[in-house]
Amino acid sequence: MSFRNLRVSQRSALGFGLIGLIVLILGVFSLKQMADIRERSSEVGTGWMPSIVALGDLSDNIMRTRIFALRLVLINDSDVDQSTRES
């Protein structure tokens, strides 16, 4: 049976059916990809973000220590020296 031997309505139905099948396959594929993306984003949220936040806190504490050390070295005022040592 040749494609040209079909009536117009049959050819249209076959064409729309093929397009519908392609859209359905694309939809299933995209749902799978979205599930994969969601799984990886939850992995980043639960596994990586606490580590990144902890590193940020560590960096803040190191920077604070450096600032106070430089303040002690550079400033010769005894009041500032005492307040820096208390901090």
PDB file of N, CA, C and O in Angstrom:
ATOM      1  N   MET A   1       0.854  -1.170   0.000  1.00  0.00           N
ATOM      2  CA  MET A   1       0.000   0.000   0.000  1.00  0.00           C
ATOM      3  C   MET A   1       0.903   1.237   0.000  1.00  0.00           C
ATOM      4  O   MET A   1       1.719   1.419   0.903  1.00  0.00           O
ATOM      5  N   SER A   2       0.752   2.050  -0.984  1.00  0.00           N
ATOM      6  CA  SER A   2       1.567   3.246  -1.131  1.00  0.00           C
ATOM      7  C   SER A   2       0.921   4.423  -0.397  1.00  0.00           C
ATOM      8  O   SER A   2      -0.297   4.494  -0.232  1.00  0.00           O
ATOM      9  N   PHE A   3       1.769   5.322   0.025  1.00  0.00           N
ATOM     10  CA  PHE A   3       1.278   6.503   0.737  1.00  0.00           C
ATOM     11  C   PHE A   3       0.387   7.348  -0.168  1.00  0.00           C
ATOM     12  O   PHE A   3      -0.551   7.989   0.306  1.00  0.00           O
ATOM     13  N   ARG A   4       0.678   7.352  -1.473  1.00  0.00           N
ATOM     14  CA  ARG A   4      -0.117   8.147  -2.423  1.00  0.00           C
ATOM     15  C   ARG A   4      -1.491   7.525  -2.683  1.00  0.00           C
ATOM     16  O   ARG A   4      -2.414   8.222  -3.105  1.00  0.00           O
ATOM     17  N   ASN A   5      -1.628   6.261  -2.444  1.00  0.00           N
ATOM     18  CA  ASN A   5      -2.911   5.594  -2.699  1.00  0.00           C
ATOM     19  C   ASN A   5      -3.912   5.837  -1.581  1.00  0.00           C
ATOM     20  O   ASN A   5      -5.095   5.540  -1.746  1.00  0.00           O
ATOM     21  N   LEU A   6      -3.468   6.371  -0.443  1.00  0.00           N
ATOM     22  CA  LEU A   6      -4.374   6.640   0.679  1.00  0.00           C
ATOM     23  C   LEU A   6      -5.173   7.902   0.404  1.00  0.00           C
ATOM     24  O   LEU A   6      -4.727   8.793  -0.319  1.00  0.00           O
ATOM     25  N   ARG A   7      -6.355   7.962   0.987  1.00  0.00           N
ATOM     26  CA  ARG A   7      -7.156   9.177   0.859  1.00  0.00           C
ATOM     27  C   ARG A   7      -6.542  10.279   1.717  1.00  0.00           C
ATOM     28  O   ARG A   7      -5.711  10.014   2.585  1.00  0.00           O
ATOM     29  N   VAL A   8      -6.955  11.496   1.466  1.00  0.00           N
ATOM     30  CA  VAL A   8      -6.413  12.652   2.180  1.00  0.00           C
ATOM     31  C   VAL A   8      -6.691  12.539   3.674  1.00  0.00           C
ATOM     32  O   VAL A   8      -5.820  12.858   4.484  1.00  0.00           O
ATOM     33  N   SER A   9      -7.851  12.104   4.046  1.00  0.00           N
ATOM     34  CA  SER A   9      -8.193  11.993   5.464  1.00  0.00           C
ATOM     35  C   SER A   9      -7.302  10.945   6.151  1.00  0.00           C
ATOM     36  O   SER A   9      -6.877  11.137   7.290  1.00  0.00           O
ATOM     37  N   GLN A  10      -7.030   9.857   5.461  1.00  0.00           N
ATOM     38  CA  GLN A  10      -6.168   8.831   6.042  1.00  0.00           C
ATOM     39  C   GLN A  10      -4.722   9.318   6.169  1.00  0.00           C
ATOM     40  O   GLN A  10      -4.054   9.065   7.172  1.00  0.00           O
ATOM     41  N   ARG A  11      -4.255  10.019   5.136  1.00  0.00           N
ATOM     42  CA  ARG A  11      -2.898  10.583   5.203  1.00  0.00           C
ATOM     43  C   ARG A  11      -2.793  11.614   6.318  1.00  0.00           C
ATOM     44  O   ARG A  11      -1.785  11.660   7.023  1.00  0.00           O
ATOM     45  N   SER A  12      -3.817  12.441   6.486  1.00  0.00           N
ATOM     46  CA  SER A  12      -3.813  13.445   7.554  1.00  0.00           C
ATOM     47  C   SER A  12      -3.814  12.771   8.923  1.00  0.00           C
ATOM     48  O   SER A  12      -3.069  13.175   9.815  1.00  0.00           O
ATOM     49  N   ALA A  13      -4.636  11.762   9.088  1.00  0.00           N
ATOM     50  CA  ALA A  13      -4.699  11.039  10.359  1.00  0.00           C
ATOM     51  C   ALA A  13      -3.360  10.367  10.655  1.00  0.00           C
ATOM     52  O   ALA A  13      -2.901  10.383  11.797  1.00  0.00           O
ATOM     53  N   LEU A  14      -2.744   9.789   9.659  1.00  0.00           N
ATOM     54  CA  LEU A  14      -1.439   9.157   9.837  1.00  0.00           C
ATOM     55  C   LEU A  14      -0.367  10.194  10.196  1.00  0.00           C
ATOM     56  O   LEU A  14       0.468   9.956  11.069  1.00  0.00           O
ATOM     57  N   GLY A  15      -0.400  11.326   9.528  1.00  0.00           N
ATOM     58  CA  GLY A  15       0.569  12.398   9.817  1.00  0.00           C
ATOM     59  C   GLY A  15       0.393  12.953  11.219  1.00  0.00           C
ATOM     60  O   GLY A  15       1.371  13.119  11.948  1.00  0.00           O
ATOM     61  N   PHE A  16      -0.839  13.241  11.601  1.00  0.00           N
ATOM     62  CA  PHE A  16      -1.092  13.758  12.952  1.00  0.00           C
ATOM     63  C   PHE A  16      -0.788  12.707  14.015  1.00  0.00           C
ATOM     64  O   PHE A  16      -0.305  13.038  15.098  1.00  0.00           O
ATOM     65  N   GLY A  17      -1.068  11.452  13.711  1.00  0.00           N
ATOM     66  CA  GLY A  17      -0.728  10.378  14.643  1.00  0.00           C
ATOM     67  C   GLY A  17       0.779  10.279  14.849  1.00  0.00           C
ATOM     68  O   GLY A  17       1.251  10.082  15.969  1.00  0.00           O
ATOM     69  N   LEU A  18       1.525  10.418  13.764  1.00  0.00           N
ATOM     70  CA  LEU A  18       2.991  10.394  13.858  1.00  0.00           C
ATOM     71  C   LEU A  18       3.512  11.579  14.663  1.00  0.00           C
ATOM     72  O   LEU A  18       4.414  11.424  15.486  1.00  0.00           O
ATOM     73  N   ILE A  19       2.952  12.747  14.431  1.00  0.00           N
ATOM     74  CA  ILE A  19       3.344  13.934  15.203  1.00  0.00           C
ATOM     75  C   ILE A  19       2.991  13.745  16.677  1.00  0.00           C
ATOM     76  O   ILE A  19       3.780  14.089  17.557  1.00  0.00           O
ATOM     77  N   GLY A  20       1.796  13.196  16.945  1.00  0.00           N
ATOM     78  CA  GLY A  20       1.392  12.930  18.329  1.00  0.00           C
ATOM     79  C   GLY A  20       2.323  11.938  19.005  1.00  0.00           C
ATOM     80  O   GLY A  20       2.658  12.111  20.177  1.00  0.00           O
ATOM     81  N   LEU A  21       2.747  10.908  18.295  1.00  0.00           N
ATOM     82  CA  LEU A  21       3.678   9.924  18.843  1.00  0.00           C
ATOM     83  C   LEU A  21       5.027  10.569  19.158  1.00  0.00           C
ATOM     84  O   LEU A  21       5.621  10.290  20.200  1.00  0.00           O
ATOM     85  N   ILE A  22       5.505  11.417  18.273  1.00  0.00           N
ATOM     86  CA  ILE A  22       6.772  12.112  18.509  1.00  0.00           C
ATOM     87  C   ILE A  22       6.661  13.026  19.731  1.00  0.00           C
ATOM     88  O   ILE A  22       7.580  13.076  20.549  1.00  0.00           O
ATOM     89  N   VAL A  23       5.554  13.741  19.861  1.00  0.00           N
ATOM     90  CA  VAL A  23       5.342  14.617  21.021  1.00  0.00           C
ATOM     91  C   VAL A  23       5.278  13.802  22.309  1.00  0.00           C
ATOM     92  O   VAL A  23       5.822  14.215  23.334  1.00  0.00           O
ATOM     93  N   LEU A  24       4.617  12.648  22.260  1.00  0.00           N
ATOM     94  CA  LEU A  24       4.532  11.779  23.440  1.00  0.00           C
ATOM     95  C   LEU A  24       5.910  11.258  23.842  1.00  0.00           C
ATOM     96  O   LEU A  24       6.243  11.255  25.027  1.00  0.00           O
ATOM     97  N   ILE A  25       6.697  10.826  22.893  1.00  0.00           N
ATOM     98  CA  ILE A  25       8.055  10.351  23.185  1.00  0.00           C
ATOM     99  C   ILE A  25       8.901  11.477  23.757  1.00  0.00           C
ATOM    100  O   ILE A  25       9.645  11.269  24.715  1.00  0.00           O
ATOM    101  N   LEU A  26       8.793  12.659  23.181  1.00  0.00           N
ATOM    102  CA  LEU A  26       9.540  13.809  23.681  1.00  0.00           C
ATOM    103  C   LEU A  26       9.111  14.174  25.101  1.00  0.00           C
ATOM    104  O   LEU A  26       9.953  14.543  25.919  1.00  0.00           O
ATOM    105  N   GLY A  27       7.825  14.079  25.404  1.00  0.00           N
ATOM    106  CA  GLY A  27       7.331  14.370  26.743  1.00  0.00           C
ATOM    107  C   GLY A  27       7.857  13.390  27.776  1.00  0.00           C
ATOM    108  O   GLY A  27       8.261  13.793  28.866  1.00  0.00           O
ATOM    109  N   VAL A  28       7.855  12.107  27.442  1.00  0.00           N
ATOM    110  CA  VAL A  28       8.377  11.096  28.369  1.00  0.00           C
ATOM    111  C   VAL A  28       9.867  11.310  28.592  1.00  0.00           C
ATOM    112  O   VAL A  28      10.348  11.208  29.721  1.00  0.00           O
ATOM    113  N   PHE A  29      10.594  11.604  27.529  1.00  0.00           N
ATOM    114  CA  PHE A  29      12.021  11.866  27.647  1.00  0.00           C
ATOM    115  C   PHE A  29      12.299  13.089  28.520  1.00  0.00           C
ATOM    116  O   PHE A  29      13.206  13.065  29.352  1.00  0.00           O
ATOM    117  N   SER A  30      11.524  14.153  28.334  1.00  0.00           N
ATOM    118  CA  SER A  30      11.744  15.366  29.121  1.00  0.00           C
ATOM    119  C   SER A  30      11.391  15.148  30.591  1.00  0.00           C
ATOM    120  O   SER A  30      12.055  15.706  31.464  1.00  0.00           O
ATOM    121  N   LEU A  31      10.360  14.347  30.888  1.00  0.00           N
ATOM    122  CA  LEU A  31      10.034  14.036  32.280  1.00  0.00           C
ATOM    123  C   LEU A  31      11.165  13.268  32.947  1.00  0.00           C
ATOM    124  O   LEU A  31      11.477  13.509  34.113  1.00  0.00           O
ATOM    125  N   LYS A  32      11.777  12.349  32.218  1.00  0.00           N
ATOM    126  CA  LYS A  32      12.913  11.607  32.766  1.00  0.00           C
ATOM    127  C   LYS A  32      14.081  12.548  33.035  1.00  0.00           C
ATOM    128  O   LYS A  32      14.729  12.451  34.077  1.00  0.00           O
ATOM    129  N   GLN A  33      14.349  13.445  32.116  1.00  0.00           N
ATOM    130  CA  GLN A  33      15.443  14.386  32.299  1.00  0.00           C
ATOM    131  C   GLN A  33      15.177  15.322  33.484  1.00  0.00           C
ATOM    132  O   GLN A  33      16.093  15.632  34.246  1.00  0.00           O
ATOM    133  N   MET A  34      13.931  15.770  33.641  1.00  0.00           N
ATOM    134  CA  MET A  34      13.587  16.649  34.767  1.00  0.00           C
ATOM    135  C   MET A  34      13.727  15.920  36.099  1.00  0.00           C
ATOM    136  O   MET A  34      14.147  16.520  37.087  1.00  0.00           O
ATOM    137  N   ALA A  35      13.383  14.637  36.139  1.00  0.00           N
ATOM    138  CA  ALA A  35      13.565  13.848  37.360  1.00  0.00           C
ATOM    139  C   ALA A  35      15.041  13.716  37.685  1.00  0.00           C
ATOM    140  O   ALA A  35      15.431  13.769  38.851  1.00  0.00           O
ATOM    141  N   ASP A  36      15.862  13.544  36.663  1.00  0.00           N
ATOM    142  CA  ASP A  36      17.311  13.460  36.856  1.00  0.00           C
ATOM    143  C   ASP A  36      17.867  14.783  37.389  1.00  0.00           C
ATOM    144  O   ASP A  36      18.707  14.786  38.289  1.00  0.00           O
ATOM    145  N   ILE A  37      17.406  15.892  36.843  1.00  0.00           N
ATOM    146  CA  ILE A  37      17.847  17.209  37.303  1.00  0.00           C
ATOM    147  C   ILE A  37      17.427  17.435  38.745  1.00  0.00           C
ATOM    148  O   ILE A  37      18.200  17.974  39.537  1.00  0.00           O
ATOM    149  N   ARG A  38      16.216  17.033  39.097  1.00  0.00           N
ATOM    150  CA  ARG A  38      15.742  17.204  40.473  1.00  0.00           C
ATOM    151  C   ARG A  38      16.585  16.389  41.446  1.00  0.00           C
ATOM    152  O   ARG A  38      16.918  16.866  42.531  1.00  0.00           O
ATOM    153  N   GLU A  39      16.929  15.172  41.065  1.00  0.00           N
ATOM    154  CA  GLU A  39      17.752  14.319  41.926  1.00  0.00           C
ATOM    155  C   GLU A  39      19.133  14.946  42.148  1.00  0.00           C
ATOM    156  O   GLU A  39      19.643  14.947  43.268  1.00  0.00           O
ATOM    157  N   ARG A  40      19.719  15.467  41.103  1.00  0.00           N
ATOM    158  CA  ARG A  40      21.053  16.078  41.236  1.00  0.00           C
ATOM    159  C   ARG A  40      21.004  17.380  42.029  1.00  0.00           C
ATOM    160  O   ARG A  40      21.932  17.684  42.779  1.00  0.00           O
ATOM    161  N   SER A  41      19.936  18.147  41.871  1.00  0.00           N
ATOM    162  CA  SER A  41      19.844  19.391  42.637  1.00  0.00           C
ATOM    163  C   SER A  41      19.630  19.109  44.118  1.00  0.00           C
ATOM    164  O   SER A  41      20.137  19.848  44.962  1.00  0.00           O
ATOM    165  N   SER A  42      18.894  18.062  44.449  1.00  0.00           N
ATOM    166  CA  SER A  42      18.745  17.712  45.860  1.00  0.00           C
ATOM    167  C   SER A  42      20.062  17.206  46.431  1.00  0.00           C
ATOM    168  O   SER A  42      20.352  17.429  47.606  1.00  0.00           O
ATOM    169  N   GLU A  43      20.865  16.525  45.610  1.00  0.00           N
ATOM    170  CA  GLU A  43      22.197  16.092  46.040  1.00  0.00           C
ATOM    171  C   GLU A  43      23.080  17.294  46.350  1.00  0.00           C
ATOM    172  O   GLU A  43      23.810  17.300  47.341  1.00  0.00           O
ATOM    173  N   VAL A  44      23.010  18.301  45.501  1.00  0.00           N
ATOM    174  CA  VAL A  44      23.788  19.514  45.750  1.00  0.00           C
ATOM    175  C   VAL A  44      23.294  20.208  47.010  1.00  0.00           C
ATOM    176  O   VAL A  44      24.098  20.688  47.809  1.00  0.00           O
ATOM    177  N   GLY A  45      21.991  20.264  47.194  1.00  0.00           N
ATOM    178  CA  GLY A  45      21.423  20.947  48.352  1.00  0.00           C
ATOM    179  C   GLY A  45      21.734  20.273  49.674  1.00  0.00           C
ATOM    180  O   GLY A  45      21.961  20.943  50.681  1.00  0.00           O
ATOM    181  N   THR A  46      21.745  18.951  49.673  1.00  0.00           N
ATOM    182  CA  THR A  46      21.967  18.242  50.935  1.00  0.00           C
ATOM    183  C   THR A  46      23.423  17.873  51.164  1.00  0.00           C
ATOM    184  O   THR A  46      23.849  17.765  52.314  1.00  0.00           O
ATOM    185  N   GLY A  47      24.186  17.681  50.121  1.00  0.00           N
ATOM    186  CA  GLY A  47      25.563  17.225  50.272  1.00  0.00           C
ATOM    187  C   GLY A  47      26.600  18.310  50.162  1.00  0.00           C
ATOM    188  O   GLY A  47      27.548  18.348  50.946  1.00  0.00           O
ATOM    189  N   TRP A  48      26.433  19.191  49.204  1.00  0.00           N
ATOM    190  CA  TRP A  48      27.478  20.171  48.916  1.00  0.00           C
ATOM    191  C   TRP A  48      27.282  21.487  49.648  1.00  0.00           C
ATOM    192  O   TRP A  48      28.258  22.086  50.099  1.00  0.00           O
ATOM    193  N   MET A  49      26.055  21.948  49.776  1.00  0.00           N
ATOM    194  CA  MET A  49      25.830  23.270  50.355  1.00  0.00           C
ATOM    195  C   MET A  49      26.290  23.384  51.808  1.00  0.00           C
ATOM    196  O   MET A  49      26.886  24.404  52.152  1.00  0.00           O
ATOM    197  N   PRO A  50      26.055  22.416  52.672  1.00  0.00           N
ATOM    198  CA  PRO A  50      26.576  22.551  54.035  1.00  0.00           C
ATOM    199  C   PRO A  50      28.104  22.657  54.064  1.00  0.00           C
ATOM    200  O   PRO A  50      28.660  23.378  54.892  1.00  0.00           O
ATOM    201  N   SER A  51      28.771  21.950  53.172  1.00  0.00           N
ATOM    202  CA  SER A  51      30.227  22.042  53.102  1.00  0.00           C
ATOM    203  C   SER A  51      30.672  23.429  52.646  1.00  0.00           C
ATOM    204  O   SER A  51      31.635  23.989  53.169  1.00  0.00           O
ATOM    205  N   ILE A  52      29.963  23.967  51.675  1.00  0.00           N
ATOM    206  CA  ILE A  52      30.315  25.300  51.169  1.00  0.00           C
ATOM    207  C   ILE A  52      30.065  26.353  52.238  1.00  0.00           C
ATOM    208  O   ILE A  52      30.864  27.276  52.394  1.00  0.00           O
ATOM    209  N   VAL A  53      28.971  26.227  52.972  1.00  0.00           N
ATOM    210  CA  VAL A  53      28.679  27.165  54.059  1.00  0.00           C
ATOM    211  C   VAL A  53      29.731  27.053  55.150  1.00  0.00           C
ATOM    212  O   VAL A  53      30.164  28.071  55.689  1.00  0.00           O
ATOM    213  N   ALA A  54      30.153  25.833  55.489  1.00  0.00           N
ATOM    214  CA  ALA A  54      31.186  25.642  56.508  1.00  0.00           C
ATOM    215  C   ALA A  54      32.511  26.259  56.059  1.00  0.00           C
ATOM    216  O   ALA A  54      33.216  26.861  56.868  1.00  0.00           O
ATOM    217  N   LEU A  55      32.850  26.117  54.799  1.00  0.00           N
ATOM    218  CA  LEU A  55      34.075  26.741  54.292  1.00  0.00           C
ATOM    219  C   LEU A  55      33.982  28.265  54.329  1.00  0.00           C
ATOM    220  O   LEU A  55      34.970  28.945  54.605  1.00  0.00           O
ATOM    221  N   GLY A  56      32.805  28.792  54.054  1.00  0.00           N
ATOM    222  CA  GLY A  56      32.620  30.245  54.143  1.00  0.00           C
ATOM    223  C   GLY A  56      32.796  30.743  55.569  1.00  0.00           C
ATOM    224  O   GLY A  56      33.421  31.778  55.799  1.00  0.00           O
ATOM    225  N   ASP A  57      32.239  29.999  56.534  1.00  0.00           N
ATOM    226  CA  ASP A  57      32.413  30.368  57.942  1.00  0.00           C
ATOM    227  C   ASP A  57      33.869  30.293  58.353  1.00  0.00           C
ATOM    228  O   ASP A  57      34.356  31.163  59.075  1.00  0.00           O
ATOM    229  N   LEU A  58      34.572  29.260  57.900  1.00  0.00           N
ATOM    230  CA  LEU A  58      35.993  29.123  58.207  1.00  0.00           C
ATOM    231  C   LEU A  58      36.778  30.291  57.621  1.00  0.00           C
ATOM    232  O   LEU A  58      37.668  30.833  58.276  1.00  0.00           O
ATOM    233  N   SER A  59      36.458  30.670  56.414  1.00  0.00           N
ATOM    234  CA  SER A  59      37.130  31.801  55.770  1.00  0.00           C
ATOM    235  C   SER A  59      36.880  33.093  56.536  1.00  0.00           C
ATOM    236  O   SER A  59      37.792  33.903  56.706  1.00  0.00           O
ATOM    237  N   ASP A  60      35.644  33.290  57.000  1.00  0.00           N
ATOM    238  CA  ASP A  60      35.325  34.475  57.796  1.00  0.00           C
ATOM    239  C   ASP A  60      36.132  34.511  59.087  1.00  0.00           C
ATOM    240  O   ASP A  60      36.649  35.560  59.471  1.00  0.00           O
ATOM    241  N   ASN A  61      36.240  33.369  59.756  1.00  0.00           N
ATOM    242  CA  ASN A  61      36.989  33.320  61.010  1.00  0.00           C
ATOM    243  C   ASN A  61      38.480  33.568  60.793  1.00  0.00           C
ATOM    244  O   ASN A  61      39.120  34.250  61.594  1.00  0.00           O
ATOM    245  N   ILE A  62      39.029  33.022  59.724  1.00  0.00           N
ATOM    246  CA  ILE A  62      40.446  33.260  59.417  1.00  0.00           C
ATOM    247  C   ILE A  62      40.673  34.738  59.100  1.00  0.00           C
ATOM    248  O   ILE A  62      41.658  35.326  59.545  1.00  0.00           O
ATOM    249  N   MET A  63      39.772  35.328  58.338  1.00  0.00           N
ATOM    250  CA  MET A  63      39.912  36.751  58.002  1.00  0.00           C
ATOM    251  C   MET A  63      39.807  37.614  59.253  1.00  0.00           C
ATOM    252  O   MET A  63      40.538  38.595  59.398  1.00  0.00           O
ATOM    253  N   ARG A  64      38.912  37.256  60.145  1.00  0.00           N
ATOM    254  CA  ARG A  64      38.763  38.013  61.407  1.00  0.00           C
ATOM    255  C   ARG A  64      40.043  37.934  62.236  1.00  0.00           C
ATOM    256  O   ARG A  64      40.487  38.931  62.805  1.00  0.00           O
ATOM    257  N   THR A  65      40.628  36.745  62.296  1.00  0.00           N
ATOM    258  CA  THR A  65      41.889  36.569  63.030  1.00  0.00           C
ATOM    259  C   THR A  65      43.004  37.398  62.405  1.00  0.00           C
ATOM    260  O   THR A  65      43.797  38.012  63.118  1.00  0.00           O
ATOM    261  N   ARG A  66      43.067  37.417  61.100  1.00  0.00           N
ATOM    262  CA  ARG A  66      44.102  38.216  60.422  1.00  0.00           C
ATOM    263  C   ARG A  66      43.911  39.708  60.691  1.00  0.00           C
ATOM    264  O   ARG A  66      44.880  40.436  60.906  1.00  0.00           O
ATOM    265  N   ILE A  67      42.672  40.152  60.677  1.00  0.00           N
ATOM    266  CA  ILE A  67      42.403  41.575  60.928  1.00  0.00           C
ATOM    267  C   ILE A  67      42.840  41.963  62.336  1.00  0.00           C
ATOM    268  O   ILE A  67      43.484  42.995  62.528  1.00  0.00           O
ATOM    269  N   PHE A  68      42.488  41.135  63.322  1.00  0.00           N
ATOM    270  CA  PHE A  68      42.871  41.448  64.699  1.00  0.00           C
ATOM    271  C   PHE A  68      44.387  41.385  64.886  1.00  0.00           C
ATOM    272  O   PHE A  68      44.945  42.188  65.633  1.00  0.00           O
ATOM    273  N   ALA A  69      45.053  40.454  64.229  1.00  0.00           N
ATOM    274  CA  ALA A  69      46.512  40.361  64.333  1.00  0.00           C
ATOM    275  C   ALA A  69      47.170  41.597  63.725  1.00  0.00           C
ATOM    276  O   ALA A  69      48.111  42.147  64.298  1.00  0.00           O
ATOM    277  N   LEU A  70      46.684  42.031  62.579  1.00  0.00           N
ATOM    278  CA  LEU A  70      47.241  43.244  61.963  1.00  0.00           C
ATOM    279  C   LEU A  70      46.946  44.476  62.812  1.00  0.00           C
ATOM    280  O   LEU A  70      47.773  45.384  62.899  1.00  0.00           O
ATOM    281  N   ARG A  71      45.782  44.509  63.431  1.00  0.00           N
ATOM    282  CA  ARG A  71      45.444  45.640  64.295  1.00  0.00           C
ATOM    283  C   ARG A  71      46.398  45.694  65.485  1.00  0.00           C
ATOM    284  O   ARG A  71      46.835  46.775  65.881  1.00  0.00           O
ATOM    285  N   LEU A  72      46.720  44.543  66.050  1.00  0.00           N
ATOM    286  CA  LEU A  72      47.652  44.509  67.178  1.00  0.00           C
ATOM    287  C   LEU A  72      49.058  44.950  66.771  1.00  0.00           C
ATOM    288  O   LEU A  72      49.758  45.604  67.544  1.00  0.00           O
ATOM    289  N   VAL A  73      49.459  44.594  65.572  1.00  0.00           N
ATOM    290  CA  VAL A  73      50.805  44.949  65.108  1.00  0.00           C
ATOM    291  C   VAL A  73      50.892  46.425  64.752  1.00  0.00           C
ATOM    292  O   VAL A  73      51.898  47.066  65.060  1.00  0.00           O
ATOM    293  N   LEU A  74      49.874  46.980  64.117  1.00  0.00           N
ATOM    294  CA  LEU A  74      49.965  48.326  63.571  1.00  0.00           C
ATOM    295  C   LEU A  74      49.591  49.436  64.550  1.00  0.00           C
ATOM    296  O   LEU A  74      50.138  50.535  64.462  1.00  0.00           O
ATOM    297  N   ILE A  75      48.676  49.178  65.475  1.00  0.00           N
ATOM    298  CA  ILE A  75      48.207  50.242  66.354  1.00  0.00           C
ATOM    299  C   ILE A  75      48.936  50.147  67.689  1.00  0.00           C
ATOM    300  O   ILE A  75      48.999  49.084  68.306  1.00  0.00           O
ATOM    301  N   ASN A  76      49.493  51.298  68.127  1.00  0.00           N
ATOM    302  CA  ASN A  76      50.265  51.327  69.359  1.00  0.00           C
ATOM    303  C   ASN A  76      49.484  51.897  70.533  1.00  0.00           C
ATOM    304  O   ASN A  76      50.045  52.067  71.615  1.00  0.00           O
ATOM    305  N   ASP A  77      48.228  52.189  70.348  1.00  0.00           N
ATOM    306  CA  ASP A  77      47.408  52.752  71.410  1.00  0.00           C
ATOM    307  C   ASP A  77      47.015  51.641  72.392  1.00  0.00           C
ATOM    308  O   ASP A  77      46.544  50.584  71.971  1.00  0.00           O
ATOM    309  N   SER A  78      47.202  51.871  73.682  1.00  0.00           N
ATOM    310  CA  SER A  78      46.961  50.824  74.675  1.00  0.00           C
ATOM    311  C   SER A  78      45.462  50.514  74.830  1.00  0.00           C
ATOM    312  O   SER A  78      45.104  49.369  75.109  1.00  0.00           O
ATOM    313  N   ASP A  79      44.584  51.509  74.655  1.00  0.00           N
ATOM    314  CA  ASP A  79      43.141  51.251  74.764  1.00  0.00           C
ATOM    315  C   ASP A  79      42.662  50.340  73.630  1.00  0.00           C
ATOM    316  O   ASP A  79      41.910  49.392  73.855  1.00  0.00           O
ATOM    317  N   VAL A  80      43.108  50.641  72.418  1.00  0.00           N
ATOM    318  CA  VAL A  80      42.739  49.811  71.277  1.00  0.00           C
ATOM    319  C   VAL A  80      43.357  48.432  71.413  1.00  0.00           C
ATOM    320  O   VAL A  80      42.732  47.427  71.072  1.00  0.00           O
ATOM    321  N   ASP A  81      44.582  48.384  71.911  1.00  0.00           N
ATOM    322  CA  ASP A  81      45.274  47.113  72.111  1.00  0.00           C
ATOM    323  C   ASP A  81      44.496  46.226  73.083  1.00  0.00           C
ATOM    324  O   ASP A  81      44.314  45.033  72.839  1.00  0.00           O
ATOM    325  N   GLN A  82      44.039  46.821  74.184  1.00  0.00           N
ATOM    326  CA  GLN A  82      43.292  46.055  75.180  1.00  0.00           C
ATOM    327  C   GLN A  82      41.936  45.585  74.639  1.00  0.00           C
ATOM    328  O   GLN A  82      41.539  44.444  74.875  1.00  0.00           O
ATOM    329  N   SER A  83      41.229  46.454  73.918  1.00  0.00           N
ATOM    330  CA  SER A  83      39.928  46.069  73.361  1.00  0.00           C
ATOM    331  C   SER A  83      40.090  44.996  72.288  1.00  0.00           C
ATOM    332  O   SER A  83      39.228  44.128  72.149  1.00  0.00           O
ATOM    333  N   THR A  84      41.184  45.047  71.528  1.00  0.00           N
ATOM    334  CA  THR A  84      41.423  44.036  70.510  1.00  0.00           C
ATOM    335  C   THR A  84      41.717  42.684  71.147  1.00  0.00           C
ATOM    336  O   THR A  84      41.255  41.653  70.656  1.00  0.00           O
ATOM    337  N   ARG A  85      42.474  42.680  72.226  1.00  0.00           N
ATOM    338  CA  ARG A  85      42.802  41.418  72.896  1.00  0.00           C
ATOM    339  C   ARG A  85      41.563  40.801  73.555  1.00  0.00           C
ATOM    340  O   ARG A  85      41.486  39.581  73.702  1.00  0.00           O
ATOM    341  N   GLU A  86      40.598  41.631  73.950  1.00  0.00           N
ATOM    342  CA  GLU A  86      39.368  41.114  74.557  1.00  0.00           C
ATOM    343  C   GLU A  86      38.428  40.506  73.511  1.00  0.00           C
ATOM    344  O   GLU A  86      37.627  39.630  73.839  1.00  0.00           O
ATOM    345  N   SER A  87      38.516  40.956  72.268  1.00  0.00           N
ATOM    346  CA  SER A  87      37.610  40.484  71.212  1.00  0.00           C
ATOM    347  C   SER A  87      37.869  39.092  70.775  1.00  0.00           C
ATOM    348  O   SER A  87      37.175  38.582  69.895  1.00  0.00           O
TER     349      SER A  87
END
